[in-house]
Amino acid sequence: MKYRSRTEIVNSILNAANGGATKTKIMYNAFLSYNQLKDYLSILIENNLLAYLEGAKIFRTTEKGLNLLKIHNEMAELLHITIKID
């Protein structure tokens, strides 16, 4: 597997948590170790990109996180188009 940027890892986590997911589901979908996952989850929660629902014990991507995903996908599309043209 190639090295991923932090942005790509955050994107994977937010996609995995979209609609709600447990730590285990996020960890497997984003291909992260448990220690990596803990670090990223705390950062994403601090920045209000991810919310933890204690009653259900799941993580859910917030509106702010969904906006970040949208922007990331648009930028990736634009970069892909730019690279094809050159």
MMTF fields as JSON, N, C-alpha, C and O atoms, coordinates in Angstrom:
{
  "mmtfVersion": "1.0.0",
  "mmtfProducer": "UNKNOWN",
  "numBonds": 343,
  "numAtoms": 344,
  "numGroups": 86,
  "numChains": 1,
  "numModels": 1,
  "chainsPerModel": [1],
  "groupsPerChain": [86],
  "chainIdList": ["A"],
  "bondAtomList": [4, 2, 8, 6, 12, 10, 16, 14, 20, 18, 24, 22, 28, 26, 32, 30, 36, 34, 40, 38, 44, 42, 48, 46, 52, 50, 56, 54, 60, 58, 64, 62, 68, 66, 72, 70, 76, 74, 80, 78, 84, 82, 88, 86, 92, 90, 96, 94, 100, 98, 104, 102, 108, 106, 112, 110, 116, 114, 120, 118, 124, 122, 128, 126, 132, 130, 136, 134, 140, 138, 144, 142, 148, 146, 152, 150, 156, 154, 160, 158, 164, 162, 168, 166, 172, 170, 176, 174, 180, 178, 184, 182, 188, 186, 192, 190, 196, 194, 200, 198, 204, 202, 208, 206, 212, 210, 216, 214, 220, 218, 224, 222, 228, 226, 232, 230, 236, 234, 240, 238, 244, 242, 248, 246, 252, 250, 256, 254, 260, 258, 264, 262, 268, 266, 272, 270, 276, 274, 280, 278, 284, 282, 288, 286, 292, 290, 296, 294, 300, 298, 304, 302, 308, 306, 312, 310, 316, 314, 320, 318, 324, 322, 328, 326, 332, 330, 336, 334, 340, 338],
  "bondOrderList": [1, 1, 1, 1, 1, 1, 1, 1, 1, 1, 1, 1, 1, 1, 1, 1, 1, 1, 1, 1, 1, 1, 1, 1, 1, 1, 1, 1, 1, 1, 1, 1, 1, 1, 1, 1, 1, 1, 1, 1, 1, 1, 1, 1, 1, 1, 1, 1, 1, 1, 1, 1, 1, 1, 1, 1, 1, 1, 1, 1, 1, 1, 1, 1, 1, 1, 1, 1, 1, 1, 1, 1, 1, 1, 1, 1, 1, 1, 1, 1, 1, 1, 1, 1, 1],
  "groupList": [{"groupName": "MET", "atomNameList": ["N", "CA", "C", "O"], "elementList": ["N", "C", "C", "O"], "formalChargeList": [0, 0, 0, 0], "bondAtomList": [1, 0, 2, 1, 3, 2], "bondOrderList": [1, 1, 2], "singleLetterCode": "M", "chemCompType": "L-PEPTIDE LINKING"}, {"groupName": "LYS", "atomNameList": ["N", "CA", "C", "O"], "elementList": ["N", "C", "C", "O"], "formalChargeList": [0, 0, 0, 0], "bondAtomList": [1, 0, 2, 1, 3, 2], "bondOrderList": [1, 1, 2], "singleLetterCode": "K", "chemCompType": "L-PEPTIDE LINKING"}, {"groupName": "TYR", "atomNameList": ["N", "CA", "C", "O"], "elementList": ["N", "C", "C", "O"], "formalChargeList": [0, 0, 0, 0], "bondAtomList": [1, 0, 2, 1, 3, 2], "bondOrderList": [1, 1, 2], "singleLetterCode": "Y", "chemCompType": "L-PEPTIDE LINKING"}, {"groupName": "ARG", "atomNameList": ["N", "CA", "C", "O"], "elementList": ["N", "C", "C", "O"], "formalChargeList": [0, 0, 0, 0], "bondAtomList": [1, 0, 2, 1, 3, 2], "bondOrderList": [1, 1, 2], "singleLetterCode": "R", "chemCompType": "L-PEPTIDE LINKING"}, {"groupName": "SER", "atomNameList": ["N", "CA", "C", "O"], "elementList": ["N", "C", "C", "O"], "formalChargeList": [0, 0, 0, 0], "bondAtomList": [1, 0, 2, 1, 3, 2], "bondOrderList": [1, 1, 2], "singleLetterCode": "S", "chemCompType": "L-PEPTIDE LINKING"}, {"groupName": "THR", "atomNameList": ["N", "CA", "C", "O"], "elementList": ["N", "C", "C", "O"], "formalChargeList": [0, 0, 0, 0], "bondAtomList": [1, 0, 2, 1, 3, 2], "bondOrderList": [1, 1, 2], "singleLetterCode": "T", "chemCompType": "L-PEPTIDE LINKING"}, {"groupName": "GLU", "atomNameList": ["N", "CA", "C", "O"], "elementList": ["N", "C", "C", "O"], "formalChargeList": [0, 0, 0, 0], "bondAtomList": [1, 0, 2, 1, 3, 2], "bondOrderList": [1, 1, 2], "singleLetterCode": "E", "chemCompType": "L-PEPTIDE LINKING"}, {"groupName": "ILE", "atomNameList": ["N", "CA", "C", "O"], "elementList": ["N", "C", "C", "O"], "formalChargeList": [0, 0, 0, 0], "bondAtomList": [1, 0, 2, 1, 3, 2], "bondOrderList": [1, 1, 2], "singleLetterCode": "I", "chemCompType": "L-PEPTIDE LINKING"}, {"groupName": "VAL", "atomNameList": ["N", "CA", "C", "O"], "elementList": ["N", "C", "C", "O"], "formalChargeList": [0, 0, 0, 0], "bondAtomList": [1, 0, 2, 1, 3, 2], "bondOrderList": [1, 1, 2], "singleLetterCode": "V", "chemCompType": "L-PEPTIDE LINKING"}, {"groupName": "ASN", "atomNameList": ["N", "CA", "C", "O"], "elementList": ["N", "C", "C", "O"], "formalChargeList": [0, 0, 0, 0], "bondAtomList": [1, 0, 2, 1, 3, 2], "bondOrderList": [1, 1, 2], "singleLetterCode": "N", "chemCompType": "L-PEPTIDE LINKING"}, {"groupName": "LEU", "atomNameList": ["N", "CA", "C", "O"], "elementList": ["N", "C", "C", "O"], "formalChargeList": [0, 0, 0, 0], "bondAtomList": [1, 0, 2, 1, 3, 2], "bondOrderList": [1, 1, 2], "singleLetterCode": "L", "chemCompType": "L-PEPTIDE LINKING"}, {"groupName": "ALA", "atomNameList": ["N", "CA", "C", "O"], "elementList": ["N", "C", "C", "O"], "formalChargeList": [0, 0, 0, 0], "bondAtomList": [1, 0, 2, 1, 3, 2], "bondOrderList": [1, 1, 2], "singleLetterCode": "A", "chemCompType": "L-PEPTIDE LINKING"}, {"groupName": "GLY", "atomNameList": ["N", "CA", "C", "O"], "elementList": ["N", "C", "C", "O"], "formalChargeList": [0, 0, 0, 0], "bondAtomList": [1, 0, 2, 1, 3, 2], "bondOrderList": [1, 1, 2], "singleLetterCode": "G", "chemCompType": "PEPTIDE LINKING"}, {"groupName": "PHE", "atomNameList": ["N", "CA", "C", "O"], "elementList": ["N", "C", "C", "O"], "formalChargeList": [0, 0, 0, 0], "bondAtomList": [1, 0, 2, 1, 3, 2], "bondOrderList": [1, 1, 2], "singleLetterCode": "F", "chemCompType": "L-PEPTIDE LINKING"}, {"groupName": "GLN", "atomNameList": ["N", "CA", "C", "O"], "elementList": ["N", "C", "C", "O"], "formalChargeList": [0, 0, 0, 0], "bondAtomList": [1, 0, 2, 1, 3, 2], "bondOrderList": [1, 1, 2], "singleLetterCode": "Q", "chemCompType": "L-PEPTIDE LINKING"}, {"groupName": "ASP", "atomNameList": ["N", "CA", "C", "O"], "elementList": ["N", "C", "C", "O"], "formalChargeList": [0, 0, 0, 0], "bondAtomList": [1, 0, 2, 1, 3, 2], "bondOrderList": [1, 1, 2], "singleLetterCode": "D", "chemCompType": "L-PEPTIDE LINKING"}, {"groupName": "HIS", "atomNameList": ["N", "CA", "C", "O"], "elementList": ["N", "C", "C", "O"], "formalChargeList": [0, 0, 0, 0], "bondAtomList": [1, 0, 2, 1, 3, 2], "bondOrderList": [1, 1, 2], "singleLetterCode": "H", "chemCompType": "L-PEPTIDE LINKING"}],
  "groupTypeList": [0, 1, 2, 3, 4, 3, 5, 6, 7, 8, 9, 4, 7, 10, 9, 11, 11, 9, 12, 12, 11, 5, 1, 5, 1, 7, 0, 2, 9, 11, 13, 10, 4, 2, 9, 14, 10, 1, 15, 2, 10, 4, 7, 10, 7, 6, 9, 9, 10, 10, 11, 2, 10, 6, 12, 11, 1, 7, 13, 3, 5, 5, 6, 1, 12, 10, 9, 10, 10, 1, 7, 16, 9, 6, 0, 11, 6, 10, 10, 16, 7, 5, 7, 1, 7, 15],
  "groupIdList": [1, 2, 3, 4, 5, 6, 7, 8, 9, 10, 11, 12, 13, 14, 15, 16, 17, 18, 19, 20, 21, 22, 23, 24, 25, 26, 27, 28, 29, 30, 31, 32, 33, 34, 35, 36, 37, 38, 39, 40, 41, 42, 43, 44, 45, 46, 47, 48, 49, 50, 51, 52, 53, 54, 55, 56, 57, 58, 59, 60, 61, 62, 63, 64, 65, 66, 67, 68, 69, 70, 71, 72, 73, 74, 75, 76, 77, 78, 79, 80, 81, 82, 83, 84, 85, 86],
  "secStructList": [7, 7, 7, 7, 7, 2, 2, 2, 2, 2, 2, 2, 2, 2, 2, 2, 2, 6, 6, 7, 5, 7, 2, 2, 2, 2, 2, 2, 2, 2, 6, 7, 7, 2, 2, 2, 2, 2, 2, 2, 2, 2, 2, 2, 2, 2, 6, 6, 1, 3, 3, 3, 3, 6, 6, 6, 6, 3, 3, 3, 3, 7, 2, 2, 2, 2, 2, 2, 2, 2, 2, 2, 2, 2, 2, 2, 2, 2, 2, 2, 2, 2, 2, 2, 2, 7],
  "xCoordList": [0.84, 0.0, 0.886, 1.875, 0.53, 1.319, 1.09, 0.1, 2.02, 1.867, 0.736, 0.569, -0.037, -1.158, -0.871, -0.201, -1.382, -1.247, -2.255, -3.183, -2.057, -3.007, -4.383, -5.401, -4.404, -5.683, -6.435, -7.648, -5.726, -6.359, -6.869, -7.93, -6.122, -6.543, -7.79, -8.739, -7.785, -8.954, -10.162, -11.259, -9.981, -11.053, -11.611, -12.828, -10.745, -11.171, -11.983, -13.0, -11.529, -12.233, -13.611, -14.604, -13.674, -14.957, -15.928, -17.126, -15.428, -16.286, -16.799, -17.97, -15.926, -16.316, -17.362, -18.255, -17.254, -18.172, -19.444, -20.335, -19.537, -20.72, -21.93, -21.962, -22.919, -24.097, -23.956, -24.927, -22.766, -22.545, -21.733, -22.009, -20.726, -19.883, -19.17, -18.928, -18.844, -18.082, -16.601, -16.193, -15.795, -14.348, -13.802, -12.973, -14.277, -13.779, -14.069, -13.199, -15.281, -15.653, -14.782, -14.294, -14.594, -13.762, -12.333, -11.712, -11.815, -10.44, -10.214, -9.218, -11.131, -10.986, -11.207, -10.486, -12.195, -12.474, -11.366, -11.091, -10.73, -9.68, -8.283, -7.295, -8.189, -6.909, -5.922, -4.808, -6.362, -5.537, -5.33, -6.144, -4.231, -4.036, -4.891, -5.389, -5.057, -5.874, -5.265, -5.989, -3.943, -3.281, -3.422, -3.653, -3.283, -3.471, -4.911, -5.152, -5.851, -7.259, -7.559, -8.243, -7.06, -7.295, -6.804, -7.498, -5.607, -5.049, -5.921, -6.248, -6.289, -7.1, -8.493, -9.003, -9.107, -10.45, -10.453, -11.353, -9.457, -9.426, -9.256, -9.879, -8.421, -8.216, -9.5, -9.879, -10.155, -11.377, -12.511, -13.301, -12.599, -13.634, -13.34, -14.253, -12.07, -11.679, -12.042, -12.409, -11.939, -12.21, -13.642, -13.96, -14.493, -15.922, -16.183, -17.163, -15.318, -15.533, -16.207, -16.781, -16.121, -16.669, -17.336, -16.842, -18.451, -19.152, -19.266, -19.448, -19.156, -19.322, -20.669, -20.952, -21.495, -22.809, -22.683, -22.653, -22.609, -22.329, -23.384, -23.043, -24.64, -25.708, -25.599, -25.783, -25.301, -25.197, -23.766, -23.541, -22.79, -21.367, -20.878, -20.141, -21.305, -20.86, -20.337, -20.626, -19.569, -19.048, -19.825, -20.19, -20.073, -20.822, -20.151, -19.738, -20.046, -19.484, -20.446, -21.639, -19.927, -20.762, -20.978, -20.408, -21.808, -22.057, -20.754, -20.492, -19.947, -18.649, -17.749, -17.025, -17.798, -17.02, -17.495, -16.69, -18.808, -19.364, -18.944, -18.668, -18.894, -18.43, -16.971, -16.593, -16.151, -14.746, -14.622, -13.816, -15.408, -15.399, -15.76, -15.121, -16.787, -17.238, -16.124, -15.841, -15.501, -14.422, -13.242, -12.654, -12.899, -11.777, -12.048, -11.167, -13.253, -13.602, -13.596, -13.171, -14.069, -14.053, -12.62, -12.305, -11.756, -10.358, -9.67, -8.903, -9.943, -9.349, -9.785, -8.99, -11.051, -11.57, -10.895, -10.512, -10.754, -10.1, -8.641, -8.16, -7.943, -6.543, -6.408, -5.48, -7.33, -7.314, -7.506, -6.82, -8.428, -8.679, -7.439, -7.044, -6.84, -5.671, -4.51, -3.806, -4.305, -3.192, -3.42, -2.472, -4.65, -4.957, -4.663, -4.178, -4.951, -4.778, -3.298, -2.906, -2.482, -1.052, -0.356, 0.849],
  "yCoordList": [-1.182, 0.0, 1.246, 1.31, 2.224, 3.452, 4.293, 4.123, 5.192, 6.103, 7.08, 7.545, 7.385, 8.31, 9.579, 9.552, 10.674, 11.933, 11.949, 11.141, 12.871, 13.014, 13.38, 12.951, 14.172, 14.568, 13.349, 13.239, 12.446, 11.231, 10.346, 9.733, 10.281, 9.472, 10.084, 9.37, 11.408, 12.087, 11.859, 11.598, 11.951, 11.713, 10.298, 10.11, 9.311, 7.919, 7.752, 7.059, 8.391, 8.29, 8.937, 8.356, 10.126, 10.832, 10.066, 10.025, 9.469, 8.642, 7.421, 7.062, 6.786, 5.59, 5.911, 5.103, 7.084, 7.468, 8.138, 8.45, 8.356, 8.994, 8.096, 6.961, 8.594, 7.79, 7.042, 6.456, 7.049, 6.403, 5.125, 4.287, 4.982, 3.785, 3.623, 4.596, 2.389, 2.096, 2.312, 2.481, 2.307, 2.445, 1.347, 1.6, 0.127, -1.013, -0.853, -1.098, -0.444, -0.263, 0.813, 0.637, 1.929, 3.011, 2.526, 2.787, 1.814, 1.32, 0.428, 0.584, -0.501, -1.4, -0.695, -0.957, 0.195, 0.887, 1.866, 2.067, 2.476, 3.461, 2.826, 3.521, 1.535, 0.812, 1.457, 1.826, 1.585, 2.202, 1.239, 0.346, 1.432, 0.693, 1.357, 2.466, 0.672, 1.22, 2.524, 3.482, 2.553, 3.759, 4.939, 6.069, 4.681, 5.743, 6.263, 7.47, 5.333, 5.699, 6.592, 7.605, 6.233, 7.038, 8.461, 9.413, 8.613, 9.95, 10.768, 11.922, 10.157, 10.876, 11.2, 12.297, 10.264, 10.516, 11.708, 12.546, 11.782, 12.901, 14.238, 15.231, 14.264, 15.494, 15.889, 17.06, 14.915, 15.203, 15.658, 16.523, 15.088, 15.506, 16.912, 17.73, 17.207, 18.546, 19.621, 20.736, 19.282, 20.242, 20.171, 20.735, 19.476, 19.361, 18.79, 19.157, 17.9, 17.221, 15.865, 15.282, 15.385, 14.083, 14.236, 14.97, 13.551, 13.584, 12.166, 11.215, 12.032, 10.73, 10.709, 11.564, 9.734, 9.574, 8.508, 7.314, 8.943, 8.027, 6.951, 5.793, 7.301, 6.316, 5.153, 3.997, 5.462, 4.437, 3.926, 2.907, 4.639, 4.3, 4.267, 3.368, 5.264, 5.366, 6.766, 7.718, 6.863, 8.133, 8.501, 7.641, 9.794, 10.265, 11.516, 12.394, 11.589, 12.768, 13.934, 13.808, 15.07, 16.258, 16.986, 16.625, 18.01, 18.834, 19.47, 19.534, 19.937, 20.526, 19.475, 19.783, 18.253, 17.164, 16.825, 16.548, 16.85, 16.59, 17.675, 17.388, 18.932, 20.026, 19.823, 20.059, 19.386, 19.108, 18.0, 18.113, 16.936, 15.852, 16.371, 16.02, 17.208, 17.759, 18.583, 18.43, 19.45, 20.291, 19.441, 19.695, 18.444, 17.562, 16.847, 16.76, 16.344, 15.631, 16.565, 16.172, 17.803, 18.778, 19.129, 19.24, 19.303, 19.621, 18.456, 18.66, 17.254, 16.078, 15.978, 15.628, 16.289, 16.263, 17.334, 17.076, 18.531, 19.614, 19.286, 19.541, 18.73, 18.369, 17.265, 17.27, 16.334, 15.249, 15.806, 15.388, 16.737, 17.351, 18.155, 18.081, 18.907, 19.711, 18.833, 19.169, 17.745, 16.85, 16.212, 16.05, 15.85, 15.246, 16.222, 15.81, 17.506, 18.498, 18.716, 18.817, 18.788, 19.08, 17.987, 18.074],
  "zCoordList": [0.0, 0.0, 0.0, 0.729, -0.811, -0.887, 0.367, 1.078, 0.615, 1.741, 1.456, 0.329, 2.495, 2.341, 3.126, 4.159, 2.625, 3.344, 4.489, 4.533, 5.399, 6.507, 5.988, 6.532, 4.939, 4.344, 3.813, 3.993, 3.169, 2.648, 3.782, 3.666, 4.868, 6.018, 6.655, 6.978, 6.834, 7.396, 6.496, 6.991, 5.204, 4.247, 4.408, 4.389, 4.565, 4.749, 6.027, 6.039, 7.1, 8.386, 8.289, 8.729, 7.718, 7.607, 6.709, 6.988, 5.65, 4.786, 5.536, 5.417, 6.306, 7.048, 8.113, 8.372, 8.728, 9.807, 9.299, 10.089, 8.018, 7.45, 7.689, 7.215, 8.419, 8.737, 10.05, 10.528, 10.644, 11.929, 11.8, 10.941, 12.664, 12.637, 13.974, 14.688, 14.295, 15.503, 15.228, 14.079, 16.293, 16.137, 15.233, 14.359, 15.455, 14.684, 13.196, 12.36, 12.871, 11.464, 10.814, 9.698, 11.524, 10.989, 10.797, 9.767, 11.802, 11.753, 10.531, 9.825, 10.282, 9.134, 7.802, 6.839, 7.734, 6.474, 6.091, 4.908, 7.1, 6.833, 6.836, 6.595, 7.103, 7.142, 8.117, 7.746, 9.38, 10.408, 11.568, 11.804, 12.286, 13.529, 14.601, 14.412, 15.723, 16.79, 17.337, 17.608, 17.496, 18.017, 17.053, 17.485, 15.757, 14.773, 14.838, 14.808, 14.927, 14.967, 16.169, 16.027, 17.338, 18.548, 18.355, 18.711, 17.791, 17.569, 16.62, 16.898, 15.501, 14.515, 15.055, 14.827, 15.765, 16.291, 17.244, 17.19, 18.108, 19.05, 18.322, 18.697, 17.29, 16.513, 15.775, 15.762, 15.171, 14.413, 15.322, 14.942, 16.514, 17.465, 17.972, 18.083, 18.284, 18.74, 17.721, 18.091, 16.44, 15.369, 14.845, 13.798, 15.58, 15.243, 13.854, 13.206, 13.399, 12.123, 12.34, 11.42, 13.577, 13.951, 15.308, 16.164, 15.51, 16.792, 17.332, 16.572, 18.652, 19.291, 19.994, 20.832, 19.652, 20.268, 21.35, 21.051, 22.617, 23.727, 23.907, 24.152, 23.792, 23.993, 23.019, 23.398, 21.767, 20.73, 20.566, 19.913, 21.163, 21.063, 19.616, 19.209, 18.857, 17.465, 17.183, 17.908, 16.124, 15.639, 14.392, 13.59, 14.241, 13.078, 12.529, 13.287, 11.212, 10.558, 10.724, 10.446, 11.178, 11.387, 10.062, 9.032, 10.117, 8.923, 8.436, 7.235, 9.385, 9.04, 8.376, 7.43, 8.869, 8.272, 6.87, 5.981, 6.678, 5.35, 4.366, 3.201, 4.837, 3.98, 3.594, 2.447, 4.546, 4.254, 3.207, 2.283, 3.341, 2.357, 0.965, -0.027, 0.911, -0.368, -1.016, -2.204, -0.231, -0.747, -1.197, -2.248, -0.41, -0.759, -2.08, -2.935, -2.242, -3.476, -4.687, -5.773, -4.5, -5.594, -5.989, -7.174, -4.989, -5.282, -5.988, -6.928, -5.539, -6.175, -7.633, -8.505, -7.889, -9.256, -10.112, -11.253, -9.555, -10.289, -10.584, -11.688, -9.622, -9.83, -10.87, -11.678, -10.843, -11.825, -13.23, -14.162, -13.387, -14.688, -15.137, -16.3, -14.229, -14.549, -14.983, -15.935, -14.322, -14.658, -16.025, -16.792, -16.339, -17.635, -18.777, -19.831, -18.578, -19.63, -19.939, -21.102, -18.886, -19.073, -19.754, -19.988]
}
